Amino acid sequence: MSNKSTAILRLRVWIEQEEETYIGIGSTLLLQYVEKLGSLRQAASSLGMSYRRAWGKLKKAEDRIGKPLVEKTKGMGQRFNLTPEGKELMERFLAFYLDVEDYATRRASTMLGMEVNKSDEFYRDDTE
């Protein structure tokens, strides 16, 4: 195969339960941005989605999981932080995703005979 430029691995990984998405990249990224920015509005904007769409995505995830994933920060207006359950779920899915991404990147490089890099969709420093 030609090695003209570096290839980027793009993965879409999610976990389903009873034929519905339980947790996936979209929900995890939204949780990450809420944690980092403390704001659902800023998280939505950073991900290129409307506040309404982000709110709906978050509420659907909470309904599926059966637990609140974010909570308003008391005395801070519209500021949000992750619940302990939200943080644990985000961290576990992120660790799982990064393991899959590491393996898939190495395997693609070997199988295709070219340099394949990760897409860096997630904050790398969140795992350290």
C-alpha positions in Angstrom: 0.0 0.0 0.0 1.0 3.6 -0.6 2.4 5.5 2.3 1.8 9.0 0.9 0.5 10.4 4.1 -0.4 9.4 7.6 -3.8 7.8 8.1 -6.1 8.5 11.0 -8.2 5.8 12.7 -11.8 6.8 13.3 -13.8 4.5 15.6 -17.4 4.6 16.6 -17.8 2.3 19.6 -20.9 2.1 21.8 -22.4 -0.4 24.2 -26.0 -1.5 23.7 -28.4 -3.0 26.1 -31.8 -4.4 25.1 -31.2 -3.0 21.6 -30.7 0.6 22.8 -27.5 2.5 23.2 -26.4 2.3 26.8 -23.2 4.5 26.5 -21.2 5.6 23.6 -18.7 8.2 22.3 -21.3 11.0 22.0 -22.5 10.7 25.5 -19.0 10.3 26.9 -17.7 13.3 25.0 -20.6 15.4 26.3 -19.9 14.3 29.9 -16.2 15.1 29.4 -16.9 18.6 28.2 -19.4 19.2 31.0 -16.8 18.1 33.5 -14.0 20.2 31.9 -16.2 23.4 31.2 -18.7 23.1 34.0 -21.4 24.2 31.6 -23.8 22.2 29.4 -24.2 25.2 27.1 -20.5 25.5 26.6 -20.1 21.8 26.2 -22.8 21.7 23.5 -21.2 24.6 21.7 -17.8 23.0 21.8 -19.2 19.8 20.3 -21.1 21.8 17.6 -24.6 21.0 18.8 -27.5 23.0 20.2 -28.1 23.3 23.9 -31.5 21.6 23.3 -29.9 18.6 21.6 -27.2 18.3 24.3 -29.9 18.5 27.0 -32.0 15.8 25.2 -28.9 13.5 24.7 -28.0 13.8 28.4 -31.6 13.1 29.6 -31.9 10.1 27.3 -28.6 8.7 28.6 -29.8 9.2 32.2 -33.1 7.5 31.4 -31.3 4.5 29.8 -28.7 4.2 32.6 -31.3 4.9 35.4 -29.2 7.4 37.3 -28.4 11.1 37.1 -25.1 11.7 35.4 -24.9 15.5 36.0 -26.2 17.8 38.6 -26.4 21.6 39.0 -23.7 23.1 41.1 -25.5 24.7 44.1 -25.2 28.5 44.2 -23.6 28.7 40.7 -26.6 29.3 38.4 -26.5 27.1 35.4 -23.2 25.4 36.2 -23.1 21.6 36.2 -20.8 19.0 37.5 -20.8 15.2 37.1 -22.4 13.0 39.7 -20.2 10.3 41.1 -22.0 7.8 38.8 -21.6 10.1 35.8 -17.9 10.5 36.4 -17.3 6.7 37.0 -19.2 5.8 33.9 -17.4 8.4 31.8 -14.0 7.2 33.1 -14.7 3.5 32.6 -16.0 3.9 29.1 -13.1 6.2 28.2 -10.6 3.6 29.5 -12.4 0.9 27.5 -12.4 3.1 24.4 -8.8 4.0 24.6 -7.8 0.3 25.0 -9.8 -0.5 21.9 -8.3 2.5 20.0 -4.7 1.5 21.0 -5.3 -2.1 19.7 -7.1 -1.0 16.5 -4.4 1.5 15.7 -1.5 -1.0 16.1 -3.5 -3.7 14.2 -4.4 -1.4 11.3 -0.8 -0.3 10.9 0.4 -3.9 10.8 -2.4 -5.2 8.6 -2.3 -2.2 6.1 1.4 -1.7 6.1 1.2 2.0 6.8 1.4 4.5 9.6 -2.0 4.8 11.3 -2.5 7.3 14.1 -5.3 7.8 16.7 -7.8 10.5 16.1 -7.4 12.1 19.6 -11.2 12.6 20.0 -10.8 12.3 23.8 -8.7 14.4 26.1 -5.6 12.3 26.6 -4.8 13.9 30.0 -8.1 12.7 31.4 -6.7 9.2 31.6 -3.5 10.0 33.4 
